[in-house]
């Protein structure tokens, strides 16, 4: 046989194999309409809510892939997937295994309240003889997603982009999540340490960083536990919160030490149980939309404005719950000129409850300040009994006719407007 004939024979064999592959795949893969209906049925069984699939089609060239469009759950706030493209592993298909080399998600809407209703009813396992394919040990190797909108419990819409590459057991080898179009950048990157369940975490937000390490352990009962430590450094608090559509109450650079923990049977349960604890400090900063001086002067009736602060320290705890995130501020201490304050506060369901003590002259005098109500309409009150007779030092420290008492009386007098403008000065220290 000549070389030309051998080449033609080889080409014929290759074409024959390709035709055979097409015939096998056509038999294995039903028509698009049937696939869409089957996908809708499978999703309803898995998620426990009605699901509609707008379109589903597959193609062989240039590589085997499935495109799913307009997936919508039938809920008051539907979960939506605009377009999901799955690039399949050809070798795995021949062995009747489902393996996605890469998935691309373009456009999705994920309402937090609706996600809680998904998957509560465990789907019944299909009989083995009805399963045409089995899942590969690594069912998804890579995913990239764009224009994914997260809707919070309170209706805030936050758009994310991201990408991840996986090892077996859904362990991300690398992962990156970011807020598109946000300046300064708001993003987080995870990189796995070898085959250990440990990841380096690198975060950029508010012009600063929060780097550290995350760990994942499997408990004796089969559940998961995640722990980690991050080091926030030089983060502008207002910018960081605004990057995630949250209103800031303090402007200034913050640094600290953060620990986090979570436990659950699935990754979703880990996210829902996440608890963080941050010991933080800030230098010169501003308390936004709250004038502490005005609040004391008016016994809480007026407080609109700003308060310049020399420093702030405290502990911030956050806890994810079924009803949303709970935020607690404890061991809070701050100073502003002759004023200093300490106290604690709790924020849950968009409401705040807090108690503070406003001190004058290095903490000698404490004026109680109570903060409560919806975050958009905070109520501030100062008990009238705390202000009665507080215009002079001897009223605050009875029987103490010293320079210290005079200084206290002068400071309170300036706050309450009880002295003429020309007399509102600290009394000199007697020696």
C-alpha positions as CSV (number, residue, x, y, z in Angstrom):
1,X,0.0,0.0,0.0
2,X,1.4,3.4,-1.0
3,X,1.9,6.2,1.5
4,X,-1.0,8.1,0.0
5,X,-3.4,5.2,0.3
6,X,-2.3,4.6,3.9
7,X,-3.0,8.3,4.7
8,X,-6.5,8.1,3.1
9,X,-7.2,4.9,4.9
10,X,-6.2,6.6,8.2
11,X,-8.4,9.6,7.4
12,X,-11.3,7.3,6.6
13,X,-10.9,5.6,10.0
14,X,-10.8,8.9,11.8
15,X,-13.9,10.2,10.0
16,X,-15.7,6.9,10.8
17,X,-14.8,7.2,14.4
18,X,-16.1,10.8,14.5
19,X,-19.4,9.7,12.9
20,X,-19.7,6.9,15.4
21,X,-19.1,9.4,18.2
22,X,-21.8,11.7,16.9
23,X,-24.3,8.8,16.6
24,X,-23.5,7.6,20.1
25,X,-24.0,11.1,21.5
26,X,-27.2,11.7,19.6
27,X,-28.6,8.5,21.1
28,X,-27.3,9.4,24.6
29,X,-28.5,13.0,24.6
30,X,-32.2,13.6,24.0
31,X,-33.6,16.6,21.9
32,X,-33.3,20.1,23.4
33,X,-37.0,20.3,24.3
34,X,-36.9,17.0,26.2
35,X,-33.7,18.1,27.9
36,X,-35.3,21.4,29.1
37,X,-38.3,19.6,30.5
38,X,-36.1,17.0,32.2
39,X,-33.9,19.7,33.6
40,X,-37.0,21.5,35.0
41,X,-38.2,18.3,36.6
42,X,-34.8,17.4,38.1
43,X,-34.4,20.9,39.5
44,X,-37.8,20.9,41.1
45,X,-37.1,17.6,42.8
46,X,-33.7,18.8,44.0
47,X,-34.7,22.3,45.1
48,X,-38.2,21.6,46.5
49,X,-39.8,24.5,44.6
50,X,-41.3,24.8,41.1
51,X,-38.7,25.7,38.4
52,X,-39.1,26.7,34.8
53,X,-36.3,26.3,32.2
54,X,-36.6,28.7,29.3
55,X,-34.2,26.8,26.9
56,X,-31.6,24.1,26.9
57,X,-29.5,23.1,24.0
58,X,-26.3,21.2,23.4
59,X,-23.6,21.1,20.7
60,X,-20.5,19.1,19.9
61,X,-18.4,21.6,18.1
62,X,-15.9,23.1,18.9
63,X,-16.3,21.1,22.1
64,X,-19.2,19.3,23.8
65,X,-21.2,21.9,25.7
66,X,-24.7,22.5,27.2
67,X,-26.3,25.9,27.4
68,X,-29.1,26.6,29.8
69,X,-31.0,29.8,29.7
70,X,-33.7,31.7,31.7
71,X,-34.0,29.4,34.7
72,X,-36.5,30.9,37.2
73,X,-37.9,29.5,40.5
74,X,-41.5,30.2,41.2
75,X,-41.2,32.1,44.5
76,X,-42.3,35.6,45.6
77,X,-38.7,36.7,44.9
78,X,-37.6,34.3,42.2
79,X,-34.0,33.0,41.9
80,X,-33.0,33.6,38.3
81,X,-30.2,32.3,36.1
82,X,-29.9,34.2,32.8
83,X,-27.4,31.9,31.0
84,X,-25.2,29.0,32.1
85,X,-22.8,27.4,29.7
86,X,-21.3,24.0,30.7
87,X,-18.2,22.7,28.8
88,X,-18.2,18.9,29.2
89,X,-15.3,16.5,29.4
90,X,-15.5,14.3,26.3
91,X,-13.5,11.3,27.9
92,X,-15.8,11.3,30.9
93,X,-18.9,11.2,28.6
94,X,-17.6,8.1,26.9
95,X,-17.5,6.5,30.3
96,X,-21.0,7.8,31.2
97,X,-19.6,10.2,33.8
98,X,-20.6,13.8,34.1
99,X,-17.7,16.1,34.4
100,X,-17.7,19.8,33.7
101,X,-14.3,21.2,32.7
102,X,-15.6,24.8,32.9
103,X,-18.8,26.5,33.7
104,X,-19.6,30.1,32.7
105,X,-22.5,31.9,34.4
106,X,-23.6,35.2,32.8
107,X,-26.3,37.0,34.8
108,X,-28.1,35.8,37.9
109,X,-30.3,37.1,40.7
110,X,-30.0,35.5,44.1
111,X,-32.5,36.9,46.7
112,X,-31.3,35.9,50.2
113,X,-34.8,35.2,51.5
114,X,-35.6,32.9,48.6
115,X,-32.4,30.8,49.0
116,X,-33.5,29.8,52.5
117,X,-36.4,27.8,51.0
118,X,-34.3,25.8,48.5
119,X,-33.3,22.2,49.2
120,X,-35.2,21.8,52.4
121,X,-36.9,18.7,51.1
122,X,-34.3,16.1,50.2
123,X,-34.8,14.5,46.8
124,X,-35.5,10.8,46.5
125,X,-32.6,8.9,45.0
126,X,-33.3,7.6,41.5
127,X,-33.0,3.8,41.0
128,X,-29.6,2.8,39.7
129,X,-30.9,1.4,36.5
130,X,-32.5,4.8,35.6
131,X,-29.2,6.7,36.0
132,X,-27.7,7.1,32.6
133,X,-24.7,9.0,34.0
134,X,-22.8,9.1,37.3
135,X,-21.0,12.2,38.7
136,X,-17.3,12.4,38.3
137,X,-15.1,12.6,41.4
138,X,-14.4,16.2,40.3
139,X,-17.8,17.2,38.8
140,X,-16.8,20.8,38.3
141,X,-13.2,21.9,37.6
142,X,-13.6,25.6,37.0
143,X,-16.4,28.3,37.1
144,X,-16.5,31.9,36.2
145,X,-19.5,34.2,36.9
146,X,-20.4,37.7,35.9
147,X,-23.2,40.1,36.8
148,X,-24.5,38.0,39.7
149,X,-26.9,40.2,41.9
150,X,-27.3,39.4,45.6
151,X,-30.5,40.8,47.1
152,X,-30.2,41.2,50.9
153,X,-33.1,40.6,53.3
154,X,-33.7,44.4,53.3
155,X,-33.7,44.6,49.5
156,X,-30.2,46.0,48.8
157,X,-28.9,44.8,45.5
158,X,-25.1,44.0,45.3
159,X,-23.4,42.8,42.1
160,X,-20.5,40.4,42.2
161,X,-18.1,38.8,39.7
162,X,-15.9,35.9,40.5
163,X,-14.1,32.7,39.5
164,X,-12.8,29.5,41.1
165,X,-10.9,26.3,40.3
166,X,-11.8,23.2,42.3
167,X,-10.1,20.1,43.6
168,X,-12.0,17.0,44.7
169,X,-14.7,17.2,47.3
170,X,-15.5,20.8,46.2
171,X,-12.3,22.2,47.7
172,X,-11.4,25.4,45.9
173,X,-7.8,25.4,44.7
174,X,-8.1,29.1,44.0
175,X,-11.0,31.5,44.2
176,X,-11.5,35.2,43.6
177,X,-14.6,37.3,44.4
178,X,-14.9,41.1,43.6
179,X,-17.2,44.0,43.3
180,X,-17.0,45.2,39.7
181,X,-16.6,48.9,39.2
182,X,-15.9,49.7,42.8
183,X,-13.1,52.1,43.6
184,X,-11.0,51.5,45.6
185,X,-11.1,47.8,44.8
186,X,-13.2,45.4,46.9
187,X,-12.0,41.9,46.3
188,X,-11.0,38.7,48.1
189,X,-8.6,35.9,46.9
190,X,-8.2,32.4,48.3
191,X,-5.3,30.1,47.5
192,X,-5.1,26.6,48.8
193,X,-1.9,25.4,50.6
194,X,-1.0,22.2,48.8
195,X,-3.7,19.5,49.5
196,X,-4.3,20.7,53.1
197,X,-7.7,22.2,53.9
198,X,-6.0,25.6,54.5
199,X,-6.2,28.7,52.4
200,X,-4.3,31.9,52.3
201,X,-6.8,34.8,52.2
202,X,-6.0,38.2,50.6
203,X,-8.5,41.0,50.9
204,X,-8.5,44.5,49.5
205,X,-11.2,46.9,50.7
206,X,-11.5,50.5,51.6
207,X,-8.0,51.3,50.4
208,X,-6.6,48.8,53.0
209,X,-6.1,45.1,53.4
210,X,-7.3,42.2,55.5
211,X,-5.0,39.2,55.0
212,X,-4.8,35.9,56.9
213,X,-5.6,32.2,56.7
214,X,-8.8,30.1,56.7
215,X,-9.0,26.4,57.8
216,X,-11.6,23.7,57.3
217,X,-12.0,20.7,59.5
218,X,-14.3,17.7,59.3
219,X,-15.9,16.9,62.6
220,X,-16.5,13.4,64.1
221,X,-20.2,13.6,63.1
222,X,-19.3,14.4,59.5
223,X,-20.1,18.1,59.7
224,X,-17.8,20.9,58.8
225,X,-16.1,23.6,60.9
226,X,-14.3,26.6,59.5
227,X,-12.0,28.8,61.5
228,X,-9.7,31.7,60.4
229,X,-7.8,34.8,61.3
230,X,-7.5,38.0,59.4
231,X,-5.5,41.2,60.1
232,X,-7.4,44.3,58.9
233,X,-4.9,47.1,58.2
234,X,-5.5,50.8,57.4
235,X,-9.1,50.3,56.0
236,X,-11.2,53.4,55.5
237,X,-14.4,52.3,57.3
238,X,-16.9,54.4,55.4
239,X,-15.5,53.4,52.0
240,X,-15.4,49.7,52.9
241,X,-19.1,49.8,54.0
242,X,-20.2,51.8,51.0
243,X,-18.6,49.2,48.7
244,X,-21.2,46.8,49.9
245,X,-24.1,49.2,49.9
246,X,-24.2,49.9,53.6
247,X,-24.3,53.3,55.3
248,X,-21.3,54.1,57.5
249,X,-21.6,55.7,60.9
250,X,-17.9,56.4,61.3
251,X,-15.3,57.7,58.9
252,X,-11.6,56.9,59.5
253,X,-8.9,54.3,59.1
254,X,-9.3,51.1,61.1
255,X,-6.9,48.3,61.9
256,X,-7.3,45.3,64.2
257,X,-7.3,41.5,64.6
258,X,-10.3,39.3,63.4
259,X,-11.1,35.8,64.2
260,X,-13.9,33.9,62.4
261,X,-15.7,30.6,62.9
262,X,-18.6,28.7,61.4
263,X,-20.0,25.1,61.5
264,X,-22.6,23.1,59.5
265,X,-23.2,20.1,57.4
266,X,-22.9,22.0,54.1
267,X,-21.1,25.1,52.7
268,X,-24.5,26.9,52.8
269,X,-24.8,26.1,56.5
270,X,-21.3,27.4,57.1
271,X,-22.2,30.7,55.5
272,X,-25.4,31.0,57.6
273,X,-23.6,30.4,60.9
274,X,-20.6,32.6,60.3
275,X,-19.4,34.5,63.3
276,X,-16.6,37.1,63.4
277,X,-14.9,38.9,66.2
278,X,-12.7,42.0,65.7
279,X,-10.7,43.9,68.2
280,X,-10.2,47.2,66.4
281,X,-8.7,50.7,66.8
282,X,-9.0,53.9,64.9
283,X,-7.0,57.2,65.1
284,X,-8.5,60.5,64.2
285,X,-12.0,59.9,62.7
286,X,-15.5,61.3,62.6
287,X,-18.8,60.1,64.0
288,X,-21.2,60.7,61.0
289,X,-24.7,62.1,61.3
290,X,-24.3,62.5,65.1
291,X,-23.2,65.5,67.1
292,X,-22.3,64.3,70.6
293,X,-22.0,67.8,72.0
294,X,-25.4,68.7,70.6
295,X,-27.0,65.5,72.0
296,X,-25.8,66.3,75.5
297,X,-26.8,70.0,75.3
298,X,-30.3,69.1,74.2
299,X,-30.7,66.1,76.4
300,X,-31.0,64.0,73.3
301,X,-33.6,66.1,71.5
302,X,-31.1,67.1,68.8
303,X,-28.1,65.2,67.5
304,X,-27.8,66.0,63.7
305,X,-24.3,66.7,62.6
306,X,-20.8,65.3,63.1
307,X,-18.5,64.6,66.0
308,X,-14.7,64.8,65.4
309,X,-13.0,62.0,67.4
310,X,-9.4,61.7,68.5
311,X,-9.5,57.9,68.8
312,X,-11.8,54.8,69.0
313,X,-11.2,51.3,70.3
314,X,-13.6,48.4,70.8
315,X,-14.7,45.0,69.8
316,X,-17.0,44.2,66.9
317,X,-18.9,40.9,66.7
318,X,-21.1,39.8,63.8
319,X,-23.3,36.7,63.8
320,X,-25.2,35.4,60.8
321,X,-28.6,34.0,61.8
322,X,-31.8,32.9,60.1
323,X,-33.2,36.4,60.7
324,X,-30.2,38.2,59.3
325,X,-26.9,39.5,60.7
326,X,-26.6,40.6,64.3
327,X,-23.9,43.2,65.1
328,X,-22.6,43.9,68.6
329,X,-20.2,46.6,69.7
330,X,-18.7,46.1,73.1
331,X,-15.8,47.7,75.1
332,X,-16.3,50.7,73.0
333,X,-14.2,53.7,74.0
334,X,-13.7,57.1,72.2
335,X,-12.6,60.6,73.0
336,X,-13.2,64.0,71.5
337,X,-11.6,67.0,73.1
338,X,-12.8,67.3,76.7
339,X,-15.3,64.5,76.0
340,X,-14.8,60.8,76.2
341,X,-17.4,58.0,75.9
342,X,-17.7,54.3,76.6
343,X,-20.5,51.8,76.1
344,X,-22.0,49.1,74.0
345,X,-24.6,48.7,71.3
346,X,-26.5,45.9,69.4
347,X,-27.9,46.1,65.9
348,X,-30.4,43.5,64.6
349,X,-33.2,43.7,62.1
350,X,-32.1,47.2,61.1
351,X,-32.6,48.4,64.7
352,X,-30.1,49.6,67.3
353,X,-30.1,49.4,71.0
354,X,-27.2,51.0,72.9
355,X,-26.1,52.5,76.2
356,X,-23.2,54.9,76.5
357,X,-21.6,57.0,79.3
358,X,-20.3,60.3,78.1
359,X,-17.5,61.5,80.4
360,X,-16.0,64.9,81.0
361,X,-12.5,65.7,82.1
362,X,-10.9,62.3,81.8
363,X,-13.8,60.2,82.9
364,X,-14.6,61.8,86.2
365,X,-18.2,62.5,85.3
366,X,-20.5,60.2,83.5
367,X,-23.7,61.3,81.6
368,X,-25.8,58.3,80.5
369,X,-26.8,58.3,76.8
370,X,-29.3,55.8,75.4
371,X,-29.6,55.1,71.7
372,X,-32.5,53.1,70.2
373,X,-34.8,52.7,67.3
374,X,-34.6,52.0,63.5
375,X,-31.2,52.9,62.0
376,X,-32.9,55.4,59.7
377,X,-34.5,57.2,62.6
378,X,-32.4,56.7,65.7
379,X,-33.7,58.1,69.0
380,X,-31.3,59.5,71.5
381,X,-32.2,60.3,75.1
382,X,-30.4,61.6,78.2
383,X,-32.3,61.1,81.5
384,X,-33.3,64.5,83.0
385,X,-32.1,63.4,86.4
386,X,-28.6,63.2,85.0
387,X,-28.6,66.8,84.1
388,X,-30.3,68.4,87.1
389,X,-27.9,70.6,89.0
390,X,-25.0,69.7,86.7
391,X,-24.1,73.3,86.0
392,X,-21.5,73.7,88.8
393,X,-18.8,71.5,90.0
394,X,-20.0,71.3,93.6
395,X,-23.3,69.8,92.3
396,X,-21.3,67.0,90.7
397,X,-18.9,66.5,93.5
398,X,-20.7,67.8,96.6
399,X,-18.4,69.3,99.2
400,X,-15.3,69.2,97.0
401,X,-14.3,72.8,96.6
402,X,-11.2,72.1,94.6
403,X,-9.8,73.1,91.2
404,X,-10.9,69.7,90.0
405,X,-14.5,70.4,90.9
406,X,-14.2,73.8,89.2
407,X,-12.8,72.2,86.0
408,X,-15.7,69.7,85.9
409,X,-18.3,72.5,86.5
410,X,-16.7,74.6,83.7
411,X,-16.8,71.7,81.2
412,X,-20.4,70.8,81.9
413,X,-21.3,74.4,81.9
414,X,-20.0,74.9,78.4
415,X,-21.9,71.8,77.2
416,X,-25.2,72.9,78.7
417,X,-24.8,76.5,77.8
418,X,-25.1,77.6,81.4
419,X,-22.2,80.1,81.3
420,X,-21.8,83.4,79.4
421,X,-19.7,82.9,76.3
422,X,-16.8,84.9,77.8
423,X,-16.7,82.6,80.9
424,X,-16.8,79.3,79.1
425,X,-13.2,78.4,79.8
426,X,-11.6,75.8,81.9
427,X,-10.6,77.1,85.3
428,X,-6.9,77.2,86.0
429,X,-5.4,74.5,88.1
430,X,-4.5,75.8,91.6
431,X,-1.1,74.8,92.9
